[in-house]
Amino acid sequence: MISHLIHEESARAAGPFIAVNCGAITETLLESELFGHARGSFTGAAQARVGLFEEANGGTLLLDEVGDVSPGMQVKLLRVLQEREVRRVGENRSRPVNVRVIAATNRELQADIASGRFRMDLYYRLNVVQLHMPPLRSRREDILPLARVLLAKAAERFRSQVSGLSPRAADQLLRYDWPGNVRELENAMERAVALGRAQLLDFDDLPEEVRRAVPKPTVDGPVRALADVEKDYILAVLDLNGGNQARTAKELGIGSATLYRKLKSYSLEQAVVPEPFEADASAD
C-alpha cells in the first residue's frame, strides 16, 4: 500500500508499477523473473522473455521480502542497481533500465549483515531513503480507517451489501494485536464480508481469535486504582464469554466462588451463586 502511494504521488505515476515477492521464488527462477531470458537459455525457455526490470522501465519496481534473496542473487541484483542495466539470462549484451526500486523486508538486515547472510554493499545501495513501518498494534489509530477501506474493497469484490462496522465490532478490532498486520486485517474483513448477513458487520462476524481479544492495560491518563482495573478486566472477559461465569473463572485462573464474590461486590444482578460442592482453592 505504501509502495503504491509512493508511486502514485511521484513523477513516475504514469509509468508501470510492478511488484515481486522475492521470497516466494527460487533463485534460478527469480533471476529469469527479474532480468528476463533468451530463447533456449535453459530447459523450458521456448521463447525469449522480458524481465520485470525492463517491464518496469520508467516506473517503479517493488522488491518485496528482499531480505530473503540468496547471496548469489544479491551479487547480480547489486550489479543491476549500480550499472542501471540488465543482462538477460543467456545473453551477452546489456540493456539500460530506468527504474525506481523500492525494497521491503520484515527481517533485521543489520543482523543479517553481521552474520554474513546479507551483503553490506547491497544494503547501502538499497537504503537511500528508509521508511520504517511500525506493526499495526503500535499504530492503533490506523486500524479502523484501514478496516473500513478493506471492508469496502471486499464488499465490492464479493458484491455484498455490507457497508460498515457495528460499534461493538469496531471496538473489538481495536482490542486485537494483529500479529499479521495489514494482511491479517484484510483477511479478517474478507472473511467477515463472506459470512456476514447484515448490512453492518457485527462482533460474531469476526474471526475467533479477534473475538477473544481482551483490552490491553494502558496508562493514557491519571493512574487508576488497581481494584478498578481488575473490575474492568473481569467484566470484559465475562462479556467475551457471553456471561458464562464458569468459563470466565477458568480463563482468569480463579475459582467460581471467588468470581461470584467479586461480581456481587460490583452489584451485578446477573451474578449466579456457584454450586455448593464446587471447590475453590484460589486466593482472593
C-alpha positions as CSV (number, residue, x, y, z in Angstrom):
1,M,0.0,0.0,0.0
2,I,2.8,2.4,0.9
3,S,4.7,1.5,-2.2
4,H,1.6,2.1,-4.4
5,L,1.2,5.5,-2.7
6,I,4.8,6.5,-3.3
7,H,4.5,5.5,-7.0
8,E,1.2,7.3,-7.5
9,E,2.3,10.5,-5.9
10,S,5.6,10.6,-7.9
11,A,6.7,11.9,-11.3
12,R,6.7,8.2,-12.3
13,A,2.9,7.8,-11.8
14,A,2.3,7.4,-15.5
15,G,4.7,4.5,-15.7
16,P,4.1,0.9,-14.6
17,F,4.1,-0.3,-11.0
18,I,5.3,-3.9,-10.7
19,A,5.7,-5.9,-7.5
20,V,7.5,-9.2,-7.0
21,N,7.8,-11.3,-3.8
22,C,11.4,-12.4,-3.8
23,G,10.9,-14.9,-1.0
24,A,8.4,-16.9,-2.9
25,I,10.6,-17.7,-6.0
26,T,13.6,-19.9,-6.2
27,E,17.0,-18.3,-7.1
28,T,17.1,-19.7,-10.6
29,L,13.5,-18.6,-11.4
30,L,14.0,-15.2,-9.7
31,E,16.9,-14.3,-12.0
32,S,14.8,-15.0,-15.0
33,E,11.8,-13.2,-13.5
34,L,13.8,-10.1,-12.7
35,F,16.2,-9.9,-15.7
36,G,14.5,-12.0,-18.4
37,H,16.0,-14.7,-20.5
38,A,16.9,-15.5,-24.1
39,R,15.2,-18.3,-26.1
40,G,16.8,-21.7,-25.4
41,S,18.9,-20.3,-22.4
42,F,17.7,-23.2,-20.2
43,T,15.3,-26.1,-20.4
44,G,11.8,-24.9,-20.9
45,A,12.8,-21.5,-22.3
46,A,10.9,-21.9,-25.5
47,Q,10.9,-18.2,-26.2
48,A,12.6,-15.0,-25.1
49,R,11.1,-13.3,-22.1
50,V,11.4,-9.7,-20.9
51,G,12.3,-9.4,-17.2
52,L,10.5,-7.3,-14.6
53,F,13.2,-4.6,-14.5
54,E,12.6,-4.0,-18.2
55,E,8.8,-4.1,-17.8
56,A,9.0,-1.5,-15.0
57,N,11.1,0.8,-17.1
58,G,10.0,4.4,-16.5
59,G,8.1,3.3,-13.4
60,T,8.5,1.5,-10.1
61,L,9.6,-2.0,-9.1
62,L,8.8,-3.3,-5.6
63,L,11.2,-6.0,-4.4
64,D,9.1,-7.4,-1.5
65,E,10.9,-9.6,1.1
66,V,14.3,-8.6,-0.4
67,G,15.9,-10.0,2.8
68,D,15.1,-13.5,1.6
69,V,17.2,-13.1,-1.6
70,S,20.1,-15.7,-1.8
71,P,23.7,-14.5,-1.6
72,G,24.3,-15.4,-5.2
73,M,21.3,-13.4,-6.4
74,Q,22.3,-10.5,-4.2
75,V,25.5,-10.0,-6.3
76,K,23.5,-9.9,-9.5
77,L,21.0,-7.5,-8.0
78,L,23.7,-5.2,-6.8
79,R,25.2,-5.1,-10.3
80,V,21.9,-4.0,-11.8
81,L,21.4,-1.3,-9.3
82,Q,24.9,0.0,-9.7
83,E,25.1,-0.2,-13.5
84,R,21.4,0.5,-14.2
85,E,21.3,-2.1,-16.8
86,V,20.2,-5.7,-17.0
87,R,21.6,-8.7,-18.9
88,R,19.0,-11.4,-19.7
89,V,19.9,-15.0,-18.8
90,G,21.6,-16.5,-21.8
91,E,22.6,-13.2,-23.5
92,N,25.9,-11.3,-23.6
93,R,24.6,-7.7,-24.2
94,S,23.2,-5.4,-21.5
95,R,20.0,-3.3,-21.7
96,P,19.7,0.0,-19.9
97,V,16.8,0.4,-17.5
98,N,15.4,3.5,-15.7
99,V,13.5,2.2,-12.7
100,R,12.7,3.3,-9.2
101,V,13.4,0.4,-6.9
102,I,11.5,0.1,-3.6
103,A,12.7,-2.8,-1.3
104,A,10.7,-4.1,1.6
105,T,11.5,-6.7,4.3
106,N,10.4,-7.8,7.7
107,R,13.9,-9.1,8.5
108,E,16.5,-7.3,10.6
109,L,19.1,-6.7,7.8
110,Q,21.7,-5.3,10.2
111,A,21.8,-8.6,12.0
112,D,21.9,-10.5,8.7
113,I,24.9,-8.3,7.6
114,A,26.7,-9.2,10.8
115,S,26.1,-12.9,10.3
116,G,27.2,-12.6,6.6
117,R,23.7,-13.5,5.2
118,F,23.1,-10.2,3.6
119,R,25.7,-8.1,1.7
120,M,26.6,-4.7,3.2
121,D,27.1,-3.0,-0.1
122,L,23.7,-4.1,-1.3
123,Y,22.1,-2.9,1.9
124,Y,23.6,0.6,1.5
125,R,22.7,0.7,-2.2
126,L,19.1,0.0,-1.3
127,N,19.0,2.1,1.9
128,V,19.0,5.5,0.3
129,V,15.7,6.6,2.0
130,Q,14.4,4.3,4.7
131,L,10.7,4.2,5.8
132,H,10.1,2.3,9.0
133,M,6.6,0.9,9.2
134,P,5.7,0.1,12.8
135,P,3.5,-3.0,13.4
136,L,-0.2,-2.4,13.3
137,R,-0.5,-2.9,17.1
138,S,1.7,0.2,17.5
139,R,-0.5,2.4,15.4
140,R,-4.0,1.6,16.6
141,E,-5.3,4.8,15.2
142,D,-4.8,3.3,11.7
143,I,-6.8,0.1,12.4
144,L,-10.4,1.4,11.9
145,P,-9.6,3.6,8.8
146,L,-7.8,0.6,7.2
147,A,-10.5,-1.8,8.2
148,R,-13.2,0.4,6.5
149,V,-11.2,0.7,3.3
150,L,-10.5,-3.0,3.2
151,L,-14.1,-3.8,4.1
152,A,-15.4,-1.6,1.2
153,K,-13.0,-3.3,-1.3
154,A,-14.1,-6.8,-0.1
155,A,-17.8,-5.8,-0.3
156,E,-17.3,-4.6,-3.9
157,R,-15.4,-7.8,-4.8
158,F,-18.0,-10.1,-3.3
159,R,-20.9,-7.9,-4.5
160,S,-22.1,-7.7,-0.9
161,Q,-24.4,-5.1,0.7
162,V,-22.2,-4.8,3.8
163,S,-21.4,-1.2,4.3
164,G,-19.8,-0.7,7.7
165,L,-18.9,-2.0,11.2
166,S,-21.1,-2.1,14.2
167,P,-19.8,-0.2,17.3
168,R,-19.1,-3.5,19.1
169,A,-17.2,-4.9,16.1
170,A,-15.1,-1.7,15.7
171,D,-14.3,-1.8,19.4
172,Q,-13.2,-5.4,19.2
173,L,-10.9,-4.7,16.2
174,L,-9.0,-2.2,18.4
175,R,-8.6,-4.8,21.2
176,Y,-6.7,-7.3,18.9
177,D,-2.9,-7.1,18.4
178,W,-2.9,-8.1,14.7
179,P,0.3,-10.1,14.6
180,G,-0.2,-10.5,10.8
181,N,-0.5,-6.7,10.4
182,V,-2.5,-5.3,7.4
183,R,-2.6,-8.7,5.6
184,E,-4.4,-10.3,8.6
185,L,-6.8,-7.3,8.8
186,E,-7.6,-7.7,5.1
187,N,-8.2,-11.4,5.5
188,A,-10.5,-10.7,8.5
189,M,-12.5,-8.2,6.5
190,E,-12.9,-10.6,3.6
191,R,-14.0,-13.4,5.9
192,A,-16.5,-11.1,7.6
193,V,-18.0,-10.0,4.3
194,A,-18.2,-13.5,3.0
195,L,-20.0,-14.8,6.2
196,G,-21.9,-11.7,7.3
197,R,-25.6,-11.4,6.6
198,A,-26.4,-7.9,7.9
199,Q,-25.6,-4.5,6.5
200,L,-23.2,-3.9,9.4
201,L,-20.6,-6.4,10.3
202,D,-21.0,-7.3,14.0
203,F,-18.9,-9.0,16.7
204,D,-19.9,-12.5,15.7
205,D,-18.8,-12.0,12.1
206,L,-15.1,-11.5,13.2
207,P,-12.6,-14.4,13.3
208,E,-12.5,-16.3,16.6
209,E,-9.0,-15.0,17.6
210,V,-10.2,-11.4,17.1
211,R,-13.4,-12.1,19.1
212,R,-11.4,-13.5,22.0
213,A,-9.1,-10.4,22.3
214,V,-9.5,-8.5,25.6
215,P,-8.4,-5.0,26.4
216,K,-4.7,-4.4,27.0
217,P,-3.8,-2.4,30.1
218,T,-2.7,1.1,29.2
219,V,-1.8,4.2,31.2
220,D,-3.1,7.1,29.0
221,G,-4.3,9.3,31.7
222,P,-4.4,9.5,35.5
223,V,-3.4,6.4,37.4
224,R,-6.4,4.2,38.3
225,A,-6.9,2.2,41.4
226,L,-5.9,-1.5,40.9
227,A,-9.4,-2.6,42.0
228,D,-11.0,-0.6,39.2
229,V,-8.6,-2.0,36.6
230,E,-9.3,-5.6,37.9
231,K,-13.1,-4.9,37.7
232,D,-12.9,-3.7,34.1
233,Y,-10.8,-6.7,33.0
234,I,-13.1,-9.2,34.7
235,L,-16.2,-7.7,33.2
236,A,-14.5,-7.6,29.8
237,V,-13.7,-11.4,30.0
238,L,-17.2,-12.1,31.2
239,D,-18.7,-10.2,28.3
240,L,-16.3,-12.1,25.9
241,N,-17.7,-15.4,27.3
242,G,-21.3,-14.3,26.9
243,G,-21.8,-14.1,30.7
244,N,-20.6,-17.7,31.2
245,Q,-19.1,-17.4,34.7
246,A,-17.6,-20.9,34.9
247,R,-15.6,-20.4,31.7
248,T,-14.6,-16.9,32.8
249,A,-13.3,-18.1,36.2
250,K,-11.3,-20.9,34.4
251,E,-9.7,-18.4,32.0
252,L,-8.9,-16.0,34.8
253,G,-7.4,-18.7,36.9
254,I,-9.7,-18.2,39.9
255,G,-12.5,-20.3,41.4
256,S,-16.1,-19.8,40.7
257,A,-16.8,-18.7,44.3
258,T,-14.1,-16.1,44.1
259,L,-15.6,-14.8,40.8
260,Y,-19.1,-14.8,42.3
261,R,-17.9,-12.7,45.3
262,K,-16.2,-10.2,43.0
263,L,-19.3,-9.9,40.8
264,K,-21.5,-9.5,43.8
265,S,-19.2,-6.7,45.1
266,Y,-19.8,-4.9,41.7
267,S,-23.5,-5.0,42.5
268,L,-24.2,-7.1,39.4
269,E,-27.7,-8.7,39.4
270,Q,-26.6,-11.4,37.0
271,A,-24.1,-12.9,39.4
272,V,-25.1,-16.6,39.9
273,V,-24.4,-18.4,43.1
274,P,-22.0,-21.3,42.4
275,E,-22.9,-24.9,43.3
276,P,-22.2,-25.6,47.0
277,F,-20.0,-28.6,46.2
278,E,-17.7,-26.7,43.8
279,A,-14.1,-26.4,45.1
280,D,-12.5,-23.0,45.2
281,A,-8.8,-23.2,46.0
282,S,-7.9,-19.8,44.7
283,A,-6.8,-16.9,46.9
284,D,-8.8,-13.6,46.9
